[in-house]
Amino acid sequence: MINGIKIYHKIVIFFLICLIISPLLAQTTLENQLRMDISDRRLNEFTHVEAAFVLSGATTRDSLEYYLTWFDGLVQQIDEFHWDLFDTYETAGKIFSYLHANWLITYKEEATTLIDVVNRKKFNCVAGTILYNLICQEFNIQTEAFETPTHTYSLLPNFSNREIMIENTRASGFDIMKNLRAQSEYLLQFYPDNQAAQIGYDRIYAYENSKGRKIDNTELLGLLAYNRAYFANQADNYEKAYDYVLLAQKFNNDSRSNVNFEKGLYYTWGKQLFDRQLYHDAYFVYAQAWRRYWENKDFSRNCIAVFYRALGDYWRKKKWVPSHDLITDMLDLNLMDEKEKTDLLKILKSWAQYHYGKNAQKNLQKTLDLIARINPQDPLLKAFQ
């Protein structure tokens, strides 16, 4: 009987643990499934709408279903107006007006997700543009977006040989090309006074356009992940912020509105890893930073500095495999000058002697291969041959 009670208690404890961790597993599963789906930079398993709500913060299947039901209901409400779908210009304009009359009510820069729209009717340019584009897709209206360093617009690309650009943050923003001066005046609020004066108060829109680029709706979704990264960064959770940036880059690998944010995060997270003596991790942060912003000399210098710290740490601990991986990546970067290559050769020769003494033939050969990449004529190669 006592054993039966113990088994019963274990079963109860097991189910309690399942109840506690199941929401966490659901969250991990949803977001991880999306990460795997976008790993090839395309969505295959998730629709744009599903991905938008997951990136907005839907963490469980139930919550995702709730928001998808809301979206489907919104599409049905708009469809009940029985608009002339052959007049796509008029339909696109009326969809825009309907959203601003009923859901895109209060502009708030921090309201970055579709969940902000659903729960609070608050939005910013990213949330407004995504919602408008996704609704238009449901009515077979082709949409794109235009991302600038400070703003995001909707684009309707095929209307009588011209594009319709839409400013989603104000109710009068449909087809802004009709009044570019008014749009330039509106954009002034996003620029400091001195910068606006330097650009020219009547040239803000043209300046924005020159720095921006067209993006498709998959790339547009990446801005939601960037926003999640931004708020994690504000909370000093740099690891989480960096993780969301990596996710965002899978969607949008050339985000014009997040360049400065990315650079700042690379500095901050890389330094934090360095201060914690996690030199290997710091190296790969700076290496990725340099791959994206190769003109930034700080990233190349930091990359080389933490590279040598990591190699020194691995040599003391006699960890060859991570050393090999690190050196291979550094040589692929082609960052090192002749002096730095000479220093690296000394380290590799120490590893060669170590492997030779341990009779570790495979590791020795890998070491010699790395030496050959730096100097194919190095005398040590002939000596070991």
N, C-alpha and C positions, 0 to 999 in steps of 0.2 A: 504493500500500500504506500509506503514512504517513497519507494522508487516511482510509483505512479504519480504521486504528487509532484515530485521533482520534474518528471517529464512534462506534466501539465504546466508547471511554472515556466519551463523552458519554451514551451509552445506559445504561451501568452506573451513572454518577453520577445520572442521572435516576431510575432505579429505586431507588437507595439513598435519594434524597430522598423518593420516594413512600413507602418503608417507614418513614421517620422521621416524616413529617407525617401519614400516614393515621390513626394513632390520635387525633391532635389534631383532625383533620377530623371523625372519627366522633363525638368528644365534642361538638364544636361543633354538629354536625348534630343529634344527639339532643336536646341542651338547647335549641337554637334552634328545633327543630321543636315542642317543648313550649311554648316562649314564644309562637310564632305561634299554636298551637292555643288557648291560654288567653287570647289577646289580646282576645277578646270576652267574657271571664269565663266561658266554657263549654268543656268538653272535648268535642271532636268526633272527633278522630283518635286520641287516646290513651284507653285505658281508665283507670279509677282505679288499678288495680294497676300498670299500666305507668308512669303518671305518678308513683306513689309511689316506685318504684324509681329512676326517673331523678332525682327530687328527693332521693332518699337517697344518690345518688352513682354510679349505674350510668352509665358513660361511653361504653361501646361496645355495639354490637348483641349481641356475644357475651356480655358480662357481663349485659345485660338479659335475654337468653334464659336464662342460667343461673339468675337469680333468679326468673324466671317459671316455670321448670321446678320449682324448689323450692316455689313457692307452689302450683302445680297438684298437686304431690305431697302437700303438706300437706292440701289440700282432699280428695284421694282417701283419705288415711289417716283423716280424720274421717268421711268418708262410709261407710267400711267398717264403722263401728259400727252402722249400720242403725238409727238412732234414729227415734223416732216424729215425723216432720216435721209432723204435724198438731198436736202439742203444742209450739208454738213456744217457750213459756216454758221447758220442760224442755230442749229442744234448745239454746236460747241459753245456758242455765246450764251445760250439759255442754261446749259449745264453749269457753266461758270456762275451765272447769276443765281441759280438755285442753290448752289453750294454756299455762296456768300450770304444768301438770305437765311439759310437754315443751319449751317454747320461751321463755316469759317467766319466766326463772329468777331472774336477778339484777337488782334495780332499781338503776339508776345514772343520775343526773341528766344526765350528759354523753352517754349512749347515746341519741341523738336520732333514729336512722334505722332503717328496716327491715333495712338491711345489718348493723347492730349486732346485731339479733335473729338473723339467719341465721348470721353468722360467730362470734358470741360469746355468744349467748343472754342478752344484756344489753339493757335497755330503759328508757325513761322513760315518762311519761304519754302523750306524743304518739305514740311508736312503738307502745306497747301499745294505745292507742285505735284507731289506724289499722289495725293488724293485725286486731284483733277485729272492727271494723266491716267490713273487706273480706272476711273469712272469712264473716261472717254474710250478707253480700250474696250469696255463692255459694250459700247455702241458702235464698234468698228471704226472709230475715228483714230487715225494714226497720230501718235504723239511722240515727241522727243523732248529733250530739255536742253537748256543752255546754262552752263555753270561758269561763273566769273569768280574772281578772288573774294568778292563780298556778297554774292547774291546768286539766286537760282530762279530761272524762268521756265515756263512751259513753251514748247514750240509745236505748232501744227504745220508740218512741212509742205503739204500739197494742196494749196488753195489758189487756183488760177495763176500758176507760175510765180507765186510769192509765198513767203512764210508768214504765219501769224504768230507773233510773240506775245506772251501773256504774262503779266505781272500779277502773281497770285496773292500778294499781300494786301491788296486793296480792291474794293468792289468795283472800281472804275478801270481796272487794269486789263480788260480784254482788248486785244489788238492795239497795243501801245504804240505801234508804228504810226498810227494816225496823229499822235501828238507827242513827238519825241522831246519837245521842250518841257512839257509837263512831267514826263518821266525823268528827265535829268534833274529837275527841281525836286522830285520825290526822292531820288537817290542821294541827295545831299546829306540826308540824315545819317547815312552810313559812313560818312567821311568826316574826319576832323576838319575844322574850318581852314587851317593853313594848307592842308593837302588839297581840299576842294578849290581853294584860290589858285594854287599852283597849276592844277589841271585845267581850270577854267570852268566857271559855273554852268556854262551852256554846253560843255563838252563832256560832262560826266558819263552820259550814256555811251557815247562813242569810245571813251576811254575804257569803260567796263567791257564793251564788246571786243576791243582789241586784245584784252587779256584773258578772254574766256574761250570756251570751246563747246561744241555740241556733244551731248552725251545721250545714250539710249536709256531706256527705262531700267535696265539691269544696273547700269552704272549709277543711275540716279538713286537706287536703293542703297548704294554704298554710303551715301551721305548720312543715312540713319545710323550706320555703324560708326561713322566718324563722330556723330553727335554723342553716341554712347561713350566713345573714347574720351571726348571732351569733358563730359561730366565726371567720369572716373578720374581723369587727370585733376580736375578741380578738387576732388575728394582726396588727393594725394595717393590714390591707388594707381601707381604708375605701371605696375605689372598688368593690371586689368586693362588700363588704357592702351598699352602697347598691344595686348592681345586683340582688342577691338580694331586697332589700326591695321593689323595684319589681315583681319577679316575684311575690313573696308577696302583694302587694296585688291582683294580678290574680285570685288565688285567693280571698283573704280580705281584703276591703277595710275590715273593722272588727274587727281582731284585738285582743281585750281583754287578752291576755297580753303584747302587744308594744308597748304605748303608750310606756312609759318608754324602752324600747330605741330605738324609732324617733326619739323626740325627741332623745335623746343623739347618735344617729348624724347627724341633720340638723345639729346644732351642729358636730360634729367634722369631718364631711366638707365642710360649707360653709366652715368656717374654713380648712381645709387648701387648698381651691381658692382662697380669697381670698389666703392667704399666698403662693400660687404665681402670683398676679396673673391667675388665670383667672376674671375677674370675670363673664363671661357665664355660665359653668357654675355658678359660685357663686350667681348670681341665681336660676337655675332650681331649684337645690336648696332655697334659702330660700323661693321662691315655692310650690313643692310643699308644703313644710313648713307654710306659712301656710294653704294651701288645706285641709290636713287639721286643723290646730290653730290656727284663726283667733283663738282667744282668747289665744294666746301673743304678747305684744307684742314680744318679742325677735325673733321671726321676721319680723314686719312691718318693724321698724326695720332689721334686717340686709338684708332684701330691698331696701328703698329705698336704703340706703347703697351696696350693690354695684351697684345699677342705675345710679347716677350715675357710679360708677367705670368701669363698662363703657362708658357713653355717652361719657365723656371720652376713653377709650382709642380708641374707634371714630372719634370726631371728629378726633383727631390723625392717625389713619391713613386718614381719609376713607373709611371703610367704611359705606356707607349701608344696604345690605340687612340686615345683622344689627342695626343701630340701629333700623330700621323694625320688625323682628320683636320686638325687645326692648320698644320703646315700646308697640306694640300689645298685648303681653301684660300690661304694667304697667297700661295703661288698662283692660283687661278685669278686672284684679284689683280696681280701684276702691279702691286703698289710699291714694292721695295726698291730702294736705290742700291748702288753697288756695295756700299759699306754695310748696309743692312743685310744684303745677301751673303756677304763674307761672314758676318756675325752668325747668321743662320747656319752656314756651312759648318762652323765650329761646333754648334749644338748637334747637328746631324752626325758629325764624325764621332762625337762622344757617344751617341746612341749606337752607331755602327760598332764601336769597340765593345760596348755593353752587350749587344746582341751576339757578337762574335764570342765573347767570353761565356755567354749562357748557351752557346750552340743553338741559338734560335734562328734557324736558317731563313724561314719565311719573313720574319721581322727584319732580319739583316738585308734581305733582298729589297724589301720595301724602302728601307732607309737608303740603300744605294740608288734606287730609282729616283728618290727625291733629290739626292745629291746630283744625279745626272741631269735633272731638270734645271738645276742652277748652273752647273758647270760640267758639261759632258767630258771635258778634258782633265778633270780633277785626277791627280795621281793616285788617290786612294782607291778609285774605281779599278784601276789596273792591278793594284796591290791585292785587292780582295779577289779579283778574277783569277 
